[in-house]
Amino acid sequence: MAGTIYARDLDPTDLIVWEDPMLLRKHQFVSLMARNGKPVWFTPANMTISSEGQGSYFTGGLAEFSLAAGQAHAAGNHLGGSGGETFAAAVFASVRATNWRGVTAAALQSFGASVRLAREWIVESAVSPAMHRELEQDSRGPLSLTRRKTLLEALTAATGPRFGNR
């Protein structure tokens, strides 16, 4: 099972994976360092990076393994120090854990058309009082209060006070 999860979450071109055929065998599922005389069970996955001794390896269970895989990818690509590696690990983990099957060419086209339509609606509402009122009404809910206020203020500034907020 661990091999299947490794294959799903790790990129074979990551330096840590590419250079270490024993990576899976080195995974320490149970901490070898006991706390209070007892082994530590069920810890989340973590990447221990080392260029000495046995080298880099994973520790903990398979919970949150995608984040540990992101750490491995970030560490292997030298992404901007410890802060940059932490951020990059989270980004890589979320990208690898996302179900991309729903993202199709048709879905992207539909999204692009919706954005263009919304832009045209905003432009038209700058010259048409009826469209302006409709935009005021229909922007309640989809936009946060701050974004809605900014949008309506920008339209009022562009058109002058002739439509205003009603």
Legacy VTK file of the C-alpha trace (Angstrom):
# vtk DataFile Version 3.0
C-alpha trace
ASCII
DATASET POLYDATA
POINTS 166 float
0.000 0.000 0.000
2.801 2.428 0.810
4.297 1.915 -2.641
0.995 2.834 -4.269
0.773 6.030 -2.224
4.405 6.848 -3.011
3.680 6.362 -6.719
0.604 8.587 -6.549
2.195 11.476 -4.632
5.850 11.493 -5.619
7.183 12.685 -8.938
9.779 10.231 -10.264
11.835 13.167 -11.548
12.223 14.633 -8.027
15.901 14.457 -7.119
15.231 12.658 -3.834
13.236 9.925 -5.604
15.459 9.714 -8.667
18.695 9.191 -6.741
17.421 6.821 -4.044
15.981 3.443 -5.094
15.703 2.505 -1.382
13.495 5.471 -0.425
10.395 3.384 0.255
12.318 0.879 2.379
13.762 3.662 4.558
10.302 4.986 5.573
10.046 4.966 9.379
6.357 4.447 10.139
6.941 4.346 13.895
9.332 6.765 15.546
12.490 5.056 16.691
12.810 7.682 19.416
10.375 6.764 22.179
8.617 9.428 24.227
8.202 8.573 27.901
9.430 5.064 27.166
6.693 4.360 24.595
6.834 4.403 20.797
4.968 7.235 19.099
2.169 5.904 16.882
0.108 7.543 14.141
2.188 10.645 13.523
1.565 12.515 10.263
4.021 11.980 7.438
7.119 14.142 7.371
10.224 14.358 5.222
13.577 14.150 6.984
16.205 15.621 4.688
19.807 14.609 5.166
22.830 14.108 2.966
24.635 12.076 5.607
24.278 8.456 6.728
21.249 6.802 5.182
20.210 10.045 3.479
16.733 11.522 3.262
13.700 9.506 4.320
10.035 9.798 5.259
8.742 9.348 8.782
5.289 8.872 10.276
2.175 7.335 8.825
0.618 8.008 5.482
-1.693 10.755 6.737
-0.798 14.024 5.016
1.701 12.195 2.820
1.017 14.575 -0.062
2.430 17.414 2.063
5.548 15.371 2.837
5.859 14.614 -0.897
5.622 18.352 -1.527
8.445 18.855 0.983
10.542 16.336 -0.924
9.865 18.105 -4.220
10.642 21.530 -2.753
13.829 20.317 -1.059
15.074 18.636 -4.222
14.607 21.812 -6.230
16.148 24.289 -3.745
13.196 26.684 -3.577
14.222 29.713 -1.577
15.289 28.593 1.874
13.189 27.159 4.679
10.269 29.607 4.347
10.134 29.183 0.590
10.349 25.407 0.859
7.452 25.286 3.342
5.231 27.379 1.090
6.279 25.447 -2.013
5.606 22.121 -0.257
2.029 23.193 0.517
1.479 24.358 -3.068
2.901 21.136 -4.552
0.794 19.052 -2.153
-2.427 20.841 -3.081
-1.722 20.607 -6.815
-0.955 16.899 -6.585
-3.989 16.190 -4.366
-6.474 18.059 -6.601
-8.847 16.018 -8.730
-8.248 17.534 -12.178
-10.673 15.249 -14.070
-13.401 17.914 -14.020
-11.156 20.489 -15.659
-11.834 20.014 -19.344
-11.434 22.251 -22.355
-15.190 22.858 -22.331
-15.127 23.843 -18.638
-12.271 26.284 -19.262
-14.092 27.748 -22.274
-17.249 28.167 -20.207
-15.297 29.892 -17.435
-13.623 32.240 -19.928
-16.981 33.087 -21.503
-18.448 33.857 -18.061
-15.567 36.214 -17.267
-15.920 38.011 -20.620
-19.678 38.296 -20.132
-19.215 39.762 -16.639
-16.728 42.320 -17.991
-19.121 43.347 -20.730
-21.913 43.675 -18.174
-19.784 46.025 -16.079
-18.828 48.121 -19.122
-22.449 48.305 -20.259
-23.612 49.281 -16.757
-21.363 52.360 -17.004
-23.530 53.732 -19.859
-26.952 52.210 -19.162
-28.926 53.128 -16.005
-30.998 49.942 -16.305
-27.887 47.743 -16.468
-26.347 49.719 -13.601
-29.383 49.035 -11.379
-29.375 45.362 -12.360
-25.667 45.084 -11.523
-26.317 46.721 -8.144
-29.015 44.147 -7.387
-27.327 41.052 -8.783
-23.920 41.747 -7.240
-25.383 41.229 -3.758
-24.209 37.847 -2.629
-21.661 36.807 -5.251
-19.348 39.689 -4.278
-18.167 40.470 -0.786
-19.348 43.765 0.654
-15.929 45.348 0.162
-15.558 44.219 -3.470
-19.122 45.235 -4.276
-18.589 48.680 -2.756
-15.330 49.124 -4.698
-17.031 48.077 -7.957
-20.004 50.405 -7.497
-17.798 53.328 -6.407
-15.595 52.843 -9.481
-18.657 52.806 -11.735
-20.054 55.931 -10.043
-16.687 57.672 -10.428
-16.581 56.726 -14.115
-20.155 57.735 -14.888
-20.568 60.605 -12.470
-23.486 60.846 -10.070
-26.118 60.387 -12.811
-26.914 56.746 -11.815
-25.654 56.681 -8.245
-26.636 54.060 -5.726
-30.381 53.601 -5.526
LINES 1 167
166 0 1 2 3 4 5 6 7 8 9 10 11 12 13 14 15 16 17 18 19 20 21 22 23 24 25 26 27 28 29 30 31 32 33 34 35 36 37 38 39 40 41 42 43 44 45 46 47 48 49 50 51 52 53 54 55 56 57 58 59 60 61 62 63 64 65 66 67 68 69 70 71 72 73 74 75 76 77 78 79 80 81 82 83 84 85 86 87 88 89 90 91 92 93 94 95 96 97 98 99 100 101 102 103 104 105 106 107 108 109 110 111 112 113 114 115 116 117 118 119 120 121 122 123 124 125 126 127 128 129 130 131 132 133 134 135 136 137 138 139 140 141 142 143 144 145 146 147 148 149 150 151 152 153 154 155 156 157 158 159 160 161 162 163 164 165
